[in-house]
Amino acid sequence: MRMRVLLLGKSSLLGRALTVQAAAEDIEFLTLEEEPADWQPSAIAGWLDTLQPDAVVDLAFYHQQFQVLAPTAEALDQHTAFARQLIAECQQRDLLLCMLSNTRVFDGSKGQPYTEKDPLQPIGLHGAQQAALDSLLEQCCPRHLLLRFSWVLDSSEGGLLQRLISQLCSGETVVLAEEWRGNPTPVADMARVVLSALKQLDCNAQLYGCYHYASGEMASWISFARTLAQELVSCGRIEREPGIEPVAFETQPAAAVEPRNAVLSGRRLLHVFGIKPRTWRIGLPELLDKKIP
């Protein structure tokens, strides 16, 4: 890769997956020698001046963006301050800035998959914060790549996937929300998308903007849970599939912070970058091998 790309958040699960996939293609990222325990906005200018990157990939708050059900107000403020300063520094230096977004920027009332043209109508504090950062990036950085994902599956403790696995392995009937729909996306597939887009931008393709990635198969949360339960049975983690009791989406804690419809259309990403969707099913075995309650 000709661009010097600074990867912030290399120690995150997405950062690790991205680094591994890049290394397989002899691509190396610029990284900080030691990543901070908390990301301070005041340190950004020094990093950029020292490392002199051409582009920045911001994964510093990946876990909070995609795995934490309800981040605290303090955590959201920390993310906001860091992202705002990073946007300002990249704008000043005319650097390409790649940031991530989630489906909390939509209220879930639309009956069809969300596209990049849909107006932002965030749900909850996290959604409002994400929508504000998305808008700021698009307004301030002409050379930006904003990649929006739906349900991201990784092996993190307390993350989206692990919370469901814990329910399925509890031995009790599992209560799950009806009509909660989204695009399950294994973290390795997410890394593939980020790397594929960066490689094309490295070829001087002027493909800046916001793009949605949709895995090859939309799912309801209940249908995803049933497939996951089958995988848990087949690998000997549980003896039999647990009973599932559907309940109204509004009765579940996720309803306060997640859109009922979290399905994205990835058509623009496919047409512009040629990045084809993959079904989430092929990524489950690897995730389950790494995740033992």
C-alpha positions as CSV (number, residue, x, y, z in Angstrom):
1,M,0.0,0.0,0.0
2,R,1.4,3.3,-1.0
3,M,-0.5,5.4,1.5
4,R,0.9,5.6,5.0
5,V,-2.2,4.6,7.0
6,L,-2.3,5.2,10.8
7,L,-4.4,2.6,12.6
8,L,-5.8,3.9,15.9
9,G,-7.2,1.0,17.9
10,K,-5.0,-1.8,16.8
11,S,-5.6,-3.6,20.0
12,S,-9.4,-3.8,19.5
13,L,-10.8,-7.0,18.1
14,L,-11.5,-5.3,14.8
15,G,-8.0,-3.8,14.8
16,R,-6.5,-7.2,15.3
17,A,-8.6,-8.8,12.6
18,L,-7.7,-5.9,10.2
19,T,-4.0,-6.2,11.0
20,V,-4.0,-10.0,10.4
21,Q,-5.7,-9.6,7.0
22,A,-3.5,-6.8,6.0
23,A,-0.3,-8.8,6.9
24,A,-1.5,-11.6,4.7
25,E,-1.2,-9.2,1.8
26,D,2.1,-7.7,3.0
27,I,0.4,-4.5,4.1
28,E,1.6,-2.8,7.2
29,F,-0.1,0.0,9.1
30,L,1.4,2.8,11.1
31,T,0.6,2.3,14.8
32,L,1.3,3.8,18.1
33,E,4.1,2.1,20.1
34,E,1.7,1.8,23.0
35,E,-2.0,2.7,22.8
36,P,-3.4,4.7,25.7
37,A,-5.8,3.3,28.2
38,D,-8.0,6.3,27.5
39,W,-7.8,8.3,24.2
40,Q,-7.0,11.9,24.9
41,P,-7.7,14.5,22.2
42,S,-4.7,16.5,23.1
43,A,-2.4,13.7,22.0
44,I,-3.7,13.5,18.4
45,A,-1.6,16.4,16.9
46,G,1.6,14.9,18.3
47,W,0.8,11.5,16.8
48,L,0.1,13.0,13.4
49,D,3.2,15.2,13.4
50,T,5.5,12.4,14.4
51,L,4.1,9.6,12.2
52,Q,3.2,11.8,9.2
53,P,0.4,9.5,7.8
54,D,-1.5,10.0,4.6
55,A,-4.7,8.5,6.1
56,V,-6.1,7.6,9.5
57,V,-8.4,4.7,10.4
58,D,-10.1,5.4,13.7
59,L,-11.1,2.2,15.6
60,A,-10.3,3.8,19.0
61,F,-13.9,3.4,20.3
62,Y,-14.9,0.3,18.2
63,H,-16.0,-1.7,21.2
64,Q,-18.1,1.0,22.6
65,Q,-19.7,1.7,19.2
66,F,-20.8,-1.9,18.5
67,Q,-20.7,-4.1,21.6
68,V,-21.8,-2.0,24.6
69,L,-25.5,-1.9,25.0
70,A,-25.8,1.4,26.8
71,P,-22.5,3.5,27.1
72,T,-22.4,5.9,29.9
73,A,-22.8,9.6,29.3
74,E,-19.1,10.1,30.3
75,A,-18.0,7.4,27.8
76,L,-19.9,9.1,25.1
77,D,-18.5,12.5,25.9
78,Q,-15.0,11.0,25.8
79,H,-15.6,9.5,22.4
80,T,-17.1,12.7,21.1
81,A,-14.2,14.9,22.3
82,F,-11.6,12.5,20.7
83,A,-13.5,12.2,17.4
84,R,-14.1,15.9,17.1
85,Q,-10.4,16.7,17.6
86,L,-9.4,13.9,15.2
87,I,-11.7,15.3,12.5
88,A,-10.3,18.8,13.0
89,E,-6.7,17.7,12.8
90,C,-7.3,15.6,9.7
91,Q,-9.2,18.5,8.1
92,Q,-6.3,20.8,8.8
93,R,-3.8,18.4,7.2
94,D,-6.1,17.2,4.4
95,L,-5.7,13.6,5.5
96,L,-8.1,10.8,4.5
97,L,-10.1,9.8,7.6
98,C,-11.9,6.5,7.8
99,M,-14.4,6.3,10.7
100,L,-17.2,3.8,11.6
101,S,-20.9,4.2,12.2
102,N,-23.7,2.1,13.5
103,T,-27.5,1.7,12.9
104,R,-28.4,3.6,16.1
105,V,-28.4,6.7,13.8
106,F,-31.8,5.5,12.6
107,D,-35.0,5.2,14.6
108,G,-36.0,1.8,13.0
109,S,-39.4,2.9,11.7
110,K,-38.7,2.4,8.0
111,G,-40.0,-0.8,6.6
112,Q,-37.2,-1.3,4.0
113,P,-33.4,-1.5,4.4
114,Y,-31.8,1.8,5.2
115,T,-29.7,3.4,2.5
116,E,-27.1,6.2,2.6
117,K,-29.7,8.7,1.5
118,D,-32.0,8.2,4.4
119,P,-32.1,11.1,6.9
120,L,-30.5,10.5,10.3
121,Q,-33.1,10.0,13.0
122,P,-31.1,8.7,15.9
123,I,-32.4,6.7,18.8
124,G,-31.1,7.2,22.3
125,L,-28.0,9.1,23.5
126,H,-25.6,6.8,21.7
127,G,-27.5,7.3,18.5
128,A,-27.6,11.0,18.8
129,Q,-23.9,11.1,19.5
130,Q,-23.1,8.9,16.5
131,A,-25.3,10.9,14.2
132,A,-23.6,14.1,15.3
133,L,-20.2,12.7,14.6
134,D,-21.2,11.3,11.2
135,S,-22.6,14.7,10.2
136,L,-19.5,16.5,11.4
137,L,-17.2,14.2,9.5
138,E,-19.1,14.6,6.2
139,Q,-19.2,18.4,6.7
140,C,-15.6,19.0,7.6
141,C,-13.5,16.3,5.8
142,P,-13.9,16.2,2.1
143,R,-11.6,13.2,2.0
144,H,-13.5,10.9,4.3
145,L,-14.7,7.3,4.4
146,L,-17.6,6.6,6.7
147,L,-18.5,2.9,6.9
148,R,-21.8,2.0,8.6
149,F,-22.5,-1.5,9.9
150,S,-25.4,-3.3,11.6
151,W,-25.0,-6.1,14.2
152,V,-21.3,-6.8,14.6
153,L,-20.3,-10.2,16.0
154,D,-17.0,-10.6,17.8
155,S,-15.7,-12.6,20.7
156,S,-15.7,-9.9,23.3
157,E,-16.8,-10.6,26.8
158,G,-20.2,-9.0,27.4
159,G,-20.6,-8.1,23.7
160,L,-23.6,-8.6,21.4
161,L,-22.8,-12.3,20.6
162,Q,-21.7,-13.3,24.1
163,R,-24.8,-11.9,25.7
164,L,-26.9,-14.1,23.4
165,I,-24.7,-17.2,23.9
166,S,-25.0,-16.8,27.7
167,Q,-28.8,-16.8,27.3
168,L,-28.8,-19.9,25.1
169,C,-26.5,-21.8,27.4
170,S,-28.4,-20.9,30.6
171,G,-30.6,-24.0,30.4
172,E,-33.7,-21.9,30.6
173,T,-36.3,-20.7,28.1
174,V,-34.9,-17.7,26.2
175,V,-37.0,-14.5,25.9
176,L,-36.2,-12.7,22.7
177,A,-37.6,-9.7,20.9
178,E,-39.9,-10.2,18.0
179,E,-39.4,-8.3,14.8
180,W,-35.9,-7.1,15.6
181,R,-34.1,-7.3,12.3
182,G,-30.6,-6.6,11.2
183,N,-27.5,-7.8,9.3
184,P,-25.3,-10.0,11.5
185,T,-21.6,-9.2,10.6
186,P,-18.7,-11.2,11.9
187,V,-15.8,-9.0,12.8
188,A,-13.5,-10.7,10.2
189,D,-16.0,-9.8,7.5
190,M,-16.0,-6.2,8.8
191,A,-12.2,-6.1,8.6
192,R,-12.4,-7.4,5.0
193,V,-14.7,-4.5,4.0
194,V,-12.5,-1.9,5.7
195,L,-9.3,-3.2,4.1
196,S,-10.9,-3.6,0.6
197,A,-12.1,0.0,0.6
198,L,-8.7,1.3,1.8
199,K,-6.9,-0.6,-1.0
200,Q,-9.1,1.1,-3.6
201,L,-8.6,4.5,-2.1
202,D,-4.9,3.8,-2.2
203,C,-5.2,3.6,-6.0
204,N,-6.3,7.3,-6.0
205,A,-9.9,6.4,-6.5
206,Q,-12.0,9.4,-5.5
207,L,-14.6,7.4,-3.8
208,Y,-15.1,9.4,-0.6
209,G,-18.4,9.4,1.3
210,C,-20.7,7.2,3.4
211,Y,-21.3,3.6,2.6
212,H,-23.4,0.8,4.2
213,Y,-22.3,-2.8,4.4
214,A,-25.0,-5.4,4.6
215,S,-24.1,-9.0,5.1
216,G,-25.4,-11.5,2.6
217,E,-28.4,-12.5,4.6
218,M,-30.7,-10.3,6.7
219,A,-32.0,-12.0,9.9
220,S,-34.4,-11.5,12.7
221,W,-32.8,-11.7,16.2
222,I,-34.8,-14.9,16.8
223,S,-33.9,-16.6,13.6
224,F,-30.2,-15.7,14.3
225,A,-30.5,-17.1,17.8
226,R,-32.0,-20.4,16.5
227,T,-29.1,-20.8,14.0
228,L,-26.6,-20.0,16.8
229,A,-28.3,-22.6,19.0
230,Q,-27.9,-25.2,16.3
231,E,-24.2,-24.4,16.1
232,L,-23.9,-24.7,19.8
233,V,-25.5,-28.1,19.8
234,S,-23.4,-29.3,16.9
235,C,-20.1,-28.4,18.6
236,G,-21.2,-29.9,21.9
237,R,-21.6,-26.7,23.9
238,I,-25.3,-27.5,24.8
239,E,-27.2,-30.8,24.6
240,R,-30.4,-29.4,23.0
241,E,-31.7,-26.2,21.5
242,P,-33.4,-24.1,24.2
243,G,-37.0,-23.0,24.0
244,I,-37.4,-19.4,22.7
245,E,-40.3,-17.2,23.8
246,P,-41.0,-14.3,21.5
247,V,-42.0,-11.1,23.2
248,A,-42.7,-7.6,22.0
249,F,-39.6,-5.7,20.9
250,E,-40.7,-2.7,23.1
251,T,-40.4,-4.8,26.3
252,Q,-36.7,-5.6,25.8
253,P,-33.8,-3.4,27.1
254,A,-32.4,-3.1,23.6
255,A,-35.5,-1.2,22.4
256,A,-34.4,1.9,24.2
257,V,-31.1,2.1,22.4
258,E,-31.4,0.0,19.2
259,P,-33.7,0.5,16.2
260,R,-36.3,-2.2,15.6
261,N,-35.2,-2.3,11.9
262,A,-31.4,-2.4,11.7
263,V,-31.2,-3.7,8.2
264,L,-28.9,-1.9,5.8
265,S,-28.7,-1.8,2.0
266,G,-25.2,-2.4,0.8
267,R,-26.0,-1.7,-2.8
268,R,-23.9,1.5,-3.1
269,L,-20.8,-0.2,-1.6
270,L,-21.2,-3.1,-4.1
271,H,-21.7,-0.8,-7.1
272,V,-19.0,1.7,-6.2
273,F,-16.3,-0.5,-4.6
274,G,-17.3,-3.9,-5.9
275,I,-17.3,-5.3,-2.4
276,K,-19.6,-8.3,-2.4
277,P,-21.5,-9.3,0.7
278,R,-20.8,-12.5,2.6
279,T,-23.3,-14.5,4.5
280,W,-22.8,-14.3,8.3
281,R,-23.3,-18.1,8.7
282,I,-19.8,-19.0,7.4
283,G,-18.2,-16.8,10.2
284,L,-20.0,-18.4,13.1
285,P,-17.8,-21.5,13.6
286,E,-14.7,-19.4,14.0
287,L,-16.3,-17.1,16.5
288,L,-17.6,-20.0,18.5
289,D,-14.2,-21.7,18.6
290,K,-12.9,-18.5,20.3
291,K,-15.8,-18.0,22.6
292,I,-16.3,-20.4,25.5
293,P,-18.5,-19.1,28.4
